[in-house]
Amino acid sequence: MPKLYEIRGQLNDLYEKAFDESDDDGLIPANIAKAMQAAEMAFDEKVENALYLIRSWESDELGYKIEEERLAKQRQRIEKRREALKAYVKAEMQAAGKDSVRGVILSARLQRNSQPSVQVIDEAKIPDKFFRIIREVDKRAIVDATKAAEQVDGVVVETGKHLRITE
């Protein structure tokens, strides 16, 4: 009979393998699910081990989110610098009356845009026919209506369950 820490480690390895092989769809492959079900431990222990792994992944998610935000800010800074430098070069070329500049490796030229651009000066003066109306389902309003005993066709309103992890 394997020791408890060995089983816990095996189960964690199975969970990790399951999601490494899941192709990012979040579904556990059938062979891995069978192996997890066959692990020699009580159901409550399996659930607890899964909860430990969920907490670990939540921590990983937070770390990735923080890093994504840091990288996004860095990318935005570089984009702003690039756009500012392009605008500067364009303005200098226009001021010098030059439509093109040839370098040894890179060149630049002022070129007519393929499409006209629109600059909105006063949105209040623009006729309604030039606005887009976005149609979107208001799920909160549907829930409120069904709570008031109003029948709403085309929907099913139900209260499901979610997993809450506590310590």
Backbone as a chain_set.jsonl record, in Angstrom:
{"seq": "MPKLYEIRGQLNDLYEKAFDESDDDGLIPANIAKAMQAAEMAFDEKVENALYLIRSWESDELGYKIEEERLAKQRQRIEKRREALKAYVKAEMQAAGKDSVRGVILSARLQRNSQPSVQVIDEAKIPDKFFRIIREVDKRAIVDATKAAEQVDGVVVETGKHLRITE", "coords": {"N": [[0.854, -1.189, 0.0], [0.678, 2.149, -0.95], [2.23, 5.056, 0.525], [0.6, 7.885, 2.126], [1.602, 10.464, 1.385], [2.817, 9.794, -0.992], [0.658, 9.057, -2.588], [-0.768, 11.467, -2.643], [1.08, 13.047, -4.01], [1.143, 11.626, -6.422], [-1.48, 12.022, -7.298], [-1.538, 14.796, -7.59], [0.349, 14.974, -9.644], [-1.109, 13.668, -11.635], [-3.26, 15.484, -11.969], [-1.856, 17.743, -12.9], [-0.787, 16.661, -15.271], [-3.14, 16.095, -16.584], [-4.164, 18.625, -17.242], [-2.1, 19.618, -18.699], [-2.323, 18.137, -20.968], [-4.742, 18.931, -21.974], [-5.196, 20.635, -24.091], [-5.834, 23.316, -23.716], [-8.586, 23.56, -23.581], [-9.71, 23.095, -21.231], [-10.832, 20.711, -20.528], [-10.617, 17.506, -19.046], [-8.742, 14.802, -20.208], [-10.138, 11.581, -20.971], [-8.704, 9.226, -20.213], [-6.985, 10.176, -18.224], [-8.828, 11.102, -16.358], [-9.966, 8.677, -15.55], [-7.749, 7.519, -14.309], [-7.387, 9.295, -12.197], [-9.74, 8.851, -10.797], [-9.292, 6.254, -10.016], [-7.295, 6.466, -8.164], [-5.943, 5.541, -5.033], [-7.513, 6.577, -2.534], [-9.602, 8.211, -0.125], [-12.692, 9.738, -1.087], [-13.096, 12.354, -0.053], [-10.46, 13.093, 0.471], [-9.415, 13.16, -2.119], [-10.859, 15.31, -3.164], [-9.968, 17.348, -1.443], [-7.236, 17.416, -2.126], [-7.472, 18.216, -4.792], [-8.492, 20.754, -4.316], [-6.298, 22.004, -3.096], [-4.605, 22.134, -5.284], [-6.12, 23.783, -6.956], [-6.022, 26.169, -5.48], [-3.282, 26.64, -5.685], [-3.054, 27.072, -8.443], [-4.631, 29.352, -8.635], [-2.992, 31.172, -7.383], [-0.85, 31.129, -9.203], [-2.199, 32.195, -11.422], [-2.693, 34.812, -10.528], [-0.088, 35.784, -10.338], [0.651, 35.646, -13.066], [-1.212, 37.432, -14.115], [-0.444, 39.87, -12.94], [2.098, 40.108, -14.068], [1.369, 40.23, -16.785], [0.012, 42.69, -16.786], [2.122, 44.404, -16.134], [3.807, 43.997, -18.352], [2.055, 44.867, -20.357], [1.844, 47.585, -19.759], [4.476, 48.34, -20.265], [4.626, 47.745, -23.002], [2.722, 49.587, -23.94], [4.011, 51.999, -23.322], [6.191, 51.857, -25.078], [4.809, 51.79, -27.523], [3.649, 54.369, -27.477], [5.979, 55.952, -27.507], [7.02, 55.201, -30.0], [4.944, 56.06, -31.748], [4.995, 58.8, -31.159], [7.577, 59.486, -32.051], [7.334, 58.854, -34.768], [5.397, 60.763, -35.487], [6.836, 63.078, -34.992], [8.965, 62.843, -36.873], [7.451, 62.913, -39.234], [6.303, 65.492, -39.046], [8.646, 67.049, -39.114], [9.635, 66.381, -41.65], [7.565, 67.43, -43.216], [7.795, 70.15, -42.519], [10.274, 70.671, -43.598], [9.691, 70.424, -46.201], [10.025, 68.067, -47.561], [9.185, 65.124, -49.245], [10.243, 62.633, -49.228], [12.88, 60.692, -47.767], [15.919, 59.192, -48.139], [17.787, 56.672, -46.738], [20.77, 54.802, -45.837], [20.033, 52.183, -45.209], [17.326, 52.249, -44.333], [14.376, 53.995, -45.408], [12.155, 56.819, -45.736], [8.923, 58.048, -46.53], [6.436, 60.453, -47.238], [3.174, 59.643, -47.668], [0.098, 59.441, -49.378], [-2.905, 58.658, -47.645], [-4.84, 55.648, -47.962], [-7.511, 55.659, -47.352], [-9.94, 58.129, -46.451], [-9.837, 60.055, -43.399], [-11.826, 60.717, -40.489], [-12.44, 63.363, -38.369], [-13.986, 63.989, -35.43], [-15.592, 66.8, -34.37], [-17.751, 68.043, -33.062], [-19.848, 66.102, -31.58], [-22.567, 66.269, -30.942], [-23.775, 67.593, -33.042], [-23.89, 65.852, -35.12], [-25.885, 64.003, -37.358], [-28.397, 61.51, -36.521], [-28.395, 59.274, -38.234], [-25.774, 58.609, -38.623], [-24.827, 57.187, -36.504], [-24.118, 54.157, -34.786], [-26.163, 51.643, -33.476], [-25.917, 49.497, -30.881], [-27.095, 46.371, -30.231], [-27.865, 44.643, -27.358], [-28.267, 42.032, -25.028], [-29.873, 42.502, -21.971], [-29.184, 40.995, -19.29], [-29.495, 41.269, -16.529], [-31.867, 42.767, -16.364], [-33.623, 40.877, -17.352], [-33.527, 38.902, -15.351], [-34.557, 40.426, -13.211], [-37.136, 40.915, -14.232], [-38.202, 38.303, -14.348], [-38.207, 37.726, -11.65], [-40.235, 39.37, -10.876], [-42.369, 37.955, -11.697], [-42.82, 38.046, -14.415], [-43.161, 36.769, -17.679], [-40.576, 35.83, -19.827], [-39.858, 35.297, -23.047], [-37.728, 33.027, -24.852], [-35.609, 32.653, -23.143], [-34.03, 30.939, -20.402], [-34.151, 31.046, -17.026], [-32.206, 30.304, -14.339], [-31.014, 29.261, -11.144], [-27.881, 28.337, -10.469], [-25.19, 26.337, -9.134], [-22.066, 26.966, -7.523], [-18.572, 26.333, -6.887], [-17.266, 26.862, -3.768], [-14.361, 27.594, -2.074], [-13.048, 27.191, 1.064], [-11.146, 27.981, 4.014]], "CA": [[0.0, 0.0, 0.0], [1.498, 3.361, -1.008], [2.092, 6.002, 1.63], [-0.31, 8.976, 1.821], [2.275, 11.541, 0.657], [3.061, 9.315, -2.348], [-0.624, 9.128, -3.3], [-1.052, 12.887, -2.848], [1.965, 13.485, -5.082], [0.69, 11.003, -7.669], [-2.715, 12.672, -7.709], [-1.168, 16.12, -8.102], [0.969, 14.75, -10.95], [-2.194, 13.369, -12.572], [-3.965, 16.737, -12.257], [-0.986, 18.552, -13.752], [-0.731, 16.01, -16.578], [-4.466, 16.238, -17.195], [-4.349, 19.946, -17.814], [-1.065, 19.814, -19.712], [-2.793, 17.441, -22.159], [-6.125, 19.302, -22.25], [-5.262, 21.533, -25.255], [-6.383, 24.591, -23.277], [-10.042, 23.625, -23.588], [-10.118, 22.942, -19.849], [-11.428, 19.398, -20.3], [-9.658, 16.474, -18.655], [-8.834, 13.621, -21.071], [-10.818, 10.449, -20.323], [-7.759, 8.301, -19.577], [-6.479, 10.811, -17.004], [-9.952, 11.114, -15.415], [-10.068, 7.319, -15.0], [-6.612, 7.314, -13.403], [-7.651, 10.069, -10.975], [-10.797, 8.152, -10.062], [-8.739, 4.996, -9.499], [-6.304, 6.733, -7.11], [-6.341, 4.883, -3.788], [-7.727, 7.446, -1.382], [-11.0, 8.526, 0.113], [-13.228, 10.806, -1.934], [-12.833, 13.655, 0.568], [-9.039, 13.396, 0.274], [-9.242, 13.543, -3.52], [-11.395, 16.667, -3.308], [-9.065, 18.274, -0.756], [-6.034, 17.559, -2.951], [-7.849, 19.04, -5.942], [-8.634, 22.128, -3.822], [-4.946, 22.537, -2.934], [-4.101, 22.451, -6.612], [-6.877, 24.962, -7.406], [-5.419, 27.332, -4.808], [-1.966, 26.861, -6.267], [-3.262, 27.667, -9.763], [-5.119, 30.719, -8.421], [-1.793, 31.955, -7.106], [-0.153, 31.266, -10.489], [-2.987, 33.126, -12.236], [-2.454, 36.161, -10.032], [1.262, 36.151, -10.765], [0.627, 35.896, -14.506], [-1.99, 38.656, -14.36], [0.415, 41.004, -12.565], [3.15, 40.207, -15.085], [0.719, 40.706, -18.012], [-0.239, 44.12, -16.627], [3.422, 45.073, -16.211], [4.241, 43.949, -19.749], [1.146, 45.707, -21.148], [2.257, 48.98, -19.538], [5.736, 48.511, -20.981], [4.283, 47.775, -24.427], [2.047, 50.861, -24.211], [5.027, 53.046, -23.309], [6.95, 51.747, -26.321], [3.914, 52.212, -28.6], [3.542, 55.832, -27.424], [7.26, 56.495, -27.966], [7.105, 54.961, -31.44], [4.007, 56.953, -32.415], [5.482, 60.177, -30.993], [8.73, 59.673, -32.922], [6.821, 58.894, -36.141], [4.744, 62.065, -35.675], [7.914, 64.066, -35.033], [9.646, 62.717, -38.166], [6.5, 63.388, -40.242], [6.221, 66.954, -38.928], [9.92, 67.616, -39.571], [9.696, 66.232, -43.106], [6.632, 68.406, -43.779], [8.372, 71.481, -42.314], [11.405, 70.806, -44.511], [9.188, 70.318, -47.562], [10.542, 66.834, -48.181], [8.235, 64.015, -49.286], [10.949, 61.378, -49.004], [14.255, 60.732, -47.286], [16.535, 57.877, -48.346], [18.934, 56.37, -45.907], [21.578, 53.693, -46.335], [19.252, 50.953, -45.064], [15.904, 52.575, -44.226], [13.917, 55.21, -46.063], [10.836, 57.258, -45.299], [8.267, 58.95, -47.47], [5.079, 60.861, -46.898], [2.336, 58.988, -48.666], [-1.337, 59.695, -49.223], [-3.64, 57.544, -47.048], [-5.749, 54.974, -48.894], [-8.871, 55.986, -46.939], [-10.026, 59.41, -45.727], [-10.093, 59.924, -41.97], [-12.843, 61.631, -39.976], [-12.171, 63.902, -37.041], [-15.238, 64.475, -34.859], [-15.375, 68.062, -33.665], [-18.888, 68.233, -32.158], [-20.697, 64.92, -31.751], [-23.976, 66.654, -30.805], [-24.263, 68.097, -34.324], [-23.892, 64.771, -36.113], [-27.219, 63.399, -37.491], [-28.554, 60.162, -35.961], [-28.125, 58.204, -39.195], [-24.347, 58.296, -38.611], [-24.504, 56.481, -35.262], [-24.438, 52.729, -34.727], [-26.865, 51.211, -32.275], [-25.486, 48.14, -30.547], [-28.155, 45.632, -29.558], [-27.242, 43.77, -26.37], [-29.23, 41.48, -24.07], [-29.7, 42.969, -20.594], [-29.499, 39.816, -18.484], [-29.958, 41.73, -15.212], [-33.275, 43.148, -16.531], [-34.384, 39.625, -17.51], [-33.642, 38.32, -14.007], [-35.501, 41.266, -12.449], [-38.477, 40.7, -14.77], [-38.696, 36.989, -13.927], [-38.484, 37.809, -10.213], [-41.522, 40.06, -10.767], [-43.322, 37.018, -12.281], [-43.035, 38.353, -15.832], [-42.674, 35.72, -18.565], [-39.678, 36.327, -20.865], [-39.654, 34.242, -24.043], [-36.391, 32.901, -25.427], [-34.578, 32.49, -22.119], [-34.264, 30.093, -19.232], [-33.484, 31.647, -15.872], [-32.035, 29.295, -13.299], [-29.969, 29.524, -10.168], [-27.003, 27.172, -10.433], [-24.306, 26.211, -7.981], [-20.644, 27.16, -7.806], [-17.706, 25.745, -5.882], [-16.634, 27.825, -2.888], [-13.266, 26.974, -1.325], [-12.807, 27.908, 2.319], [-10.086, 27.418, 4.871]], "C": [[0.892, 1.242, 0.0], [1.233, 4.269, 0.18], [1.251, 7.185, 1.173], [0.374, 10.07, 0.999], [2.586, 11.122, -0.779], [1.795, 9.408, -3.189], [-0.951, 10.587, -3.625], [-0.186, 13.427, -3.998], [1.551, 12.915, -6.426], [-0.57, 11.693, -8.2], [-2.423, 14.067, -8.269], [-0.506, 16.007, -9.471], [-0.093, 14.465, -12.014], [-2.95, 14.64, -12.961], [-3.142, 17.604, -13.2], [-0.943, 17.973, -15.166], [-2.053, 16.186, -17.314], [-4.596, 17.578, -17.89], [-3.233, 20.314, -18.782], [-1.521, 19.205, -21.038], [-4.168, 17.906, -22.613], [-6.293, 20.244, -23.436], [-5.967, 22.837, -24.94], [-7.903, 24.686, -23.366], [-10.6, 23.427, -22.178], [-10.725, 21.583, -19.542], [-10.335, 18.381, -19.996], [-9.827, 15.283, -19.589], [-9.373, 12.421, -20.296], [-9.851, 9.509, -19.607], [-7.203, 8.869, -18.276], [-7.59, 10.829, -15.951], [-10.11, 9.739, -14.767], [-8.954, 7.061, -13.997], [-6.83, 8.086, -12.105], [-8.718, 9.386, -10.132], [-10.273, 6.885, -9.409], [-7.727, 5.221, -8.376], [-6.833, 6.206, -5.783], [-6.402, 5.877, -2.635], [-9.208, 7.744, -1.285], [-11.412, 9.702, -0.764], [-12.902, 12.184, -1.37], [-11.371, 14.066, 0.405], [-8.761, 13.828, -1.157], [-9.705, 14.984, -3.726], [-10.447, 17.673, -2.659], [-7.785, 18.496, -1.572], [-6.309, 18.405, -4.19], [-7.966, 20.502, -5.52], [-7.273, 22.781, -3.604], [-4.374, 22.967, -4.285], [-4.821, 23.673, -7.193], [-6.285, 26.213, -6.779], [-4.05, 27.665, -5.385], [-2.102, 27.536, -7.629], [-3.811, 29.089, -9.646], [-3.938, 31.654, -8.164], [-0.99, 32.187, -8.386], [-0.863, 32.283, -11.375], [-2.712, 34.568, -11.828], [-1.07, 36.653, -10.462], [1.32, 36.468, -12.251], [-0.114, 37.198, -14.816], [-1.148, 39.899, -14.049], [1.505, 41.206, -13.609], [2.577, 40.702, -16.414], [0.476, 42.207, -17.944], [1.06, 44.913, -16.73], [3.906, 45.127, -17.654], [3.36, 44.821, -20.64], [1.512, 47.178, -20.985], [3.549, 49.279, -20.288], [5.485, 48.626, -22.488], [3.624, 49.101, -24.788], [3.04, 52.02, -24.224], [5.811, 53.055, -24.624], [6.091, 52.191, -27.503], [3.802, 53.738, -28.648], [4.822, 56.49, -27.917], [7.377, 56.386, -29.481], [6.195, 55.927, -32.191], [4.468, 58.411, -32.319], [6.658, 60.445, -31.924], [8.3, 59.713, -34.392], [6.182, 60.249, -36.437], [5.791, 63.167, -35.787], [8.609, 64.048, -36.397], [8.739, 63.247, -39.278], [6.44, 64.917, -40.232], [7.497, 67.617, -39.431], [10.066, 67.511, -41.083], [8.774, 67.248, -43.784], [7.201, 69.817, -43.666], [9.529, 71.73, -43.277], [10.961, 70.731, -45.973], [9.679, 69.089, -48.297], [9.468, 65.751, -48.111], [8.919, 62.664, -49.067], [12.374, 61.651, -48.53], [14.801, 59.322, -47.46], [17.752, 57.748, -47.443], [19.723, 55.24, -46.531], [20.758, 52.397, -46.299], [17.749, 51.241, -45.077], [15.603, 53.885, -44.932], [12.541, 55.559, -45.521], [10.244, 58.125, -46.391], [6.877, 59.26, -46.948], [4.186, 60.374, -48.028], [0.886, 59.278, -48.353], [-1.997, 58.455, -48.627], [-4.595, 56.942, -48.07], [-7.208, 55.299, -48.586], [-8.875, 57.346, -46.253], [-10.283, 59.151, -44.24], [-11.091, 60.998, -41.544], [-12.429, 62.068, -38.588], [-13.473, 64.505, -36.532], [-14.933, 65.704, -34.025], [-16.479, 68.302, -32.652], [-19.894, 67.115, -32.405], [-22.176, 65.263, -31.701], [-24.574, 67.127, -32.123], [-24.373, 67.024, -35.404], [-25.289, 64.151, -36.17], [-27.238, 61.946, -36.997], [-28.193, 59.051, -36.938], [-26.642, 57.804, -39.236], [-23.888, 57.636, -37.309], [-24.89, 55.021, -35.404], [-25.146, 52.451, -33.411], [-26.459, 49.753, -32.035], [-26.583, 47.474, -29.716], [-27.505, 44.598, -28.645], [-28.309, 43.309, -25.382], [-28.877, 41.977, -22.672], [-30.141, 41.839, -19.671], [-30.019, 40.192, -17.101], [-31.445, 42.091, -15.281], [-34.145, 41.906, -16.68], [-34.583, 38.966, -16.153], [-34.653, 39.099, -13.179], [-36.936, 41.045, -12.915], [-39.034, 39.349, -14.317], [-38.959, 36.944, -12.436], [-39.83, 38.474, -9.958], [-42.619, 39.247, -11.445], [-43.676, 37.352, -13.724], [-42.428, 37.226, -16.661], [-41.795, 36.345, -19.646], [-39.392, 35.163, -21.81], [-38.198, 34.224, -24.502], [-35.273, 32.743, -24.423], [-35.005, 31.458, -21.089], [-33.471, 30.733, -18.103], [-33.42, 30.585, -14.795], [-30.916, 29.713, -12.369], [-29.142, 28.254, -10.049], [-26.227, 27.117, -9.13], [-22.885, 26.484, -8.428], [-19.849, 26.556, -6.658], [-17.063, 26.867, -5.075], [-15.583, 27.09, -2.077], [-13.003, 27.809, -0.092], [-11.706, 27.224, 3.101], [-10.589, 27.279, 6.282]], "O": [[1.767, 1.375, 0.856], [0.15, 4.251, 0.765], [1.184, 7.472, -0.022], [-0.199, 10.556, 0.024], [2.621, 11.96, -1.68], [1.845, 9.789, -4.358], [-1.361, 10.904, -4.741], [-0.669, 14.173, -4.85], [1.593, 13.606, -7.444], [-0.705, 11.918, -9.402], [-2.985, 14.468, -9.288], [-0.753, 16.825, -10.357], [-0.001, 14.948, -13.142], [-3.248, 14.853, -14.136], [-3.664, 18.137, -14.179], [-1.051, 18.712, -16.145], [-2.074, 16.4, -18.526], [-5.092, 17.65, -19.015], [-3.396, 21.22, -19.6], [-1.152, 19.692, -22.106], [-4.721, 17.333, -23.552], [-7.419, 20.619, -23.762], [-6.63, 23.407, -25.806], [-8.458, 25.777, -23.239], [-11.801, 23.57, -21.95], [-11.099, 21.327, -18.398], [-9.267, 18.395, -20.608], [-10.944, 14.793, -19.755], [-9.094, 12.266, -19.107], [-10.147, 9.044, -18.507], [-6.974, 8.122, -17.325], [-7.322, 10.596, -14.773], [-10.359, 9.646, -13.565], [-9.186, 6.454, -12.951], [-6.497, 7.591, -11.028], [-8.62, 9.343, -8.905], [-10.764, 6.486, -8.353], [-7.338, 4.268, -7.701], [-8.002, 6.39, -5.445], [-5.455, 6.001, -1.858], [-9.965, 7.554, -2.237], [-10.592, 10.544, -1.133], [-12.483, 13.078, -2.105], [-11.072, 15.246, 0.224], [-7.974, 14.744, -1.394], [-9.028, 15.777, -4.381], [-10.152, 18.719, -3.237], [-7.309, 19.624, -1.693], [-5.475, 19.217, -4.59], [-7.583, 21.396, -6.275], [-7.1, 23.967, -3.887], [-3.747, 24.02, -4.407], [-4.195, 24.506, -7.849], [-6.07, 27.21, -7.467], [-3.705, 28.835, -5.552], [-1.357, 28.465, -7.941], [-3.488, 29.943, -10.473], [-3.896, 32.777, -8.666], [-0.507, 33.292, -8.631], [-0.223, 33.128, -12.002], [-2.521, 35.438, -12.678], [-0.91, 37.794, -10.895], [1.957, 37.439, -12.658], [0.308, 37.971, -15.676], [-1.149, 40.863, -14.814], [1.803, 42.337, -13.993], [3.213, 41.502, -17.1], [0.702, 42.92, -18.921], [1.091, 45.978, -17.346], [4.36, 46.17, -18.125], [3.857, 45.447, -21.576], [1.495, 47.934, -21.956], [3.696, 50.35, -20.878], [6.052, 49.486, -23.161], [3.932, 49.681, -25.83], [2.922, 52.926, -25.049], [6.063, 54.11, -25.206], [6.579, 52.89, -28.391], [3.853, 54.332, -29.725], [4.77, 57.471, -28.659], [7.775, 57.333, -30.16], [6.622, 56.548, -33.165], [4.346, 59.167, -33.283], [6.734, 61.515, -32.527], [8.829, 60.503, -35.174], [6.397, 60.82, -37.507], [5.643, 64.086, -36.592], [8.818, 65.097, -37.007], [9.208, 63.954, -40.17], [6.516, 65.555, -41.282], [7.432, 68.643, -40.107], [10.56, 68.435, -41.728], [9.139, 67.852, -44.793], [7.104, 70.6, -44.611], [9.744, 72.858, -43.72], [11.765, 70.95, -46.879], [9.74, 69.079, -49.527], [8.908, 65.491, -47.046], [8.259, 61.672, -48.759], [12.978, 62.677, -48.841], [14.203, 58.362, -46.976], [18.621, 58.618, -47.406], [19.395, 54.77, -47.62], [20.788, 51.611, -47.246], [16.99, 50.551, -45.757], [16.457, 54.765, -45.041], [11.854, 54.726, -44.931], [10.959, 58.844, -47.09], [6.233, 58.432, -46.303], [4.428, 60.667, -49.199], [0.496, 59.352, -47.188], [-1.7, 57.333, -49.037], [-5.1, 57.647, -48.944], [-8.055, 55.222, -49.476], [-7.924, 57.686, -45.55], [-10.88, 58.137, -43.877], [-11.184, 62.056, -42.166], [-12.106, 61.242, -37.734], [-14.005, 65.434, -37.139], [-14.125, 65.661, -33.097], [-16.213, 68.713, -31.523], [-20.694, 67.184, -33.338], [-22.973, 64.601, -32.365], [-25.791, 67.06, -32.294], [-24.902, 67.281, -36.485], [-25.835, 63.802, -35.123], [-26.226, 61.248, -37.05], [-27.73, 57.99, -36.518], [-26.295, 56.776, -39.817], [-22.688, 57.543, -37.049], [-25.874, 54.692, -36.066], [-24.761, 52.969, -32.363], [-26.646, 48.894, -32.898], [-26.946, 47.952, -28.642], [-26.7, 43.78, -29.09], [-29.151, 44.098, -24.952], [-27.728, 41.884, -22.241], [-31.315, 41.735, -19.314], [-30.888, 39.509, -16.559], [-32.204, 41.763, -14.369], [-35.276, 41.876, -16.193], [-35.686, 38.519, -15.836], [-35.509, 38.507, -12.521], [-37.853, 40.992, -12.095], [-40.204, 39.255, -13.945], [-39.838, 36.207, -11.987], [-40.491, 38.191, -8.96], [-43.687, 39.782, -11.741], [-44.744, 36.966, -14.198], [-41.316, 36.777, -16.384], [-42.219, 37.289, -20.313], [-38.768, 34.174, -21.426], [-37.527, 35.255, -24.538], [-34.104, 32.703, -24.804], [-36.188, 31.155, -20.936], [-32.262, 30.935, -18.218], [-34.442, 30.034, -14.385], [-29.992, 30.427, -12.76], [-29.632, 27.223, -9.588], [-26.577, 27.777, -8.152], [-22.54, 26.256, -9.588], [-20.394, 26.299, -5.584], [-16.388, 27.728, -5.639], [-15.881, 26.07, -1.456], [-12.76, 29.012, -0.195], [-11.381, 26.057, 2.879], [-9.852, 26.825, 7.158]]}, "num_chains": 1, "name": "protein.A"}
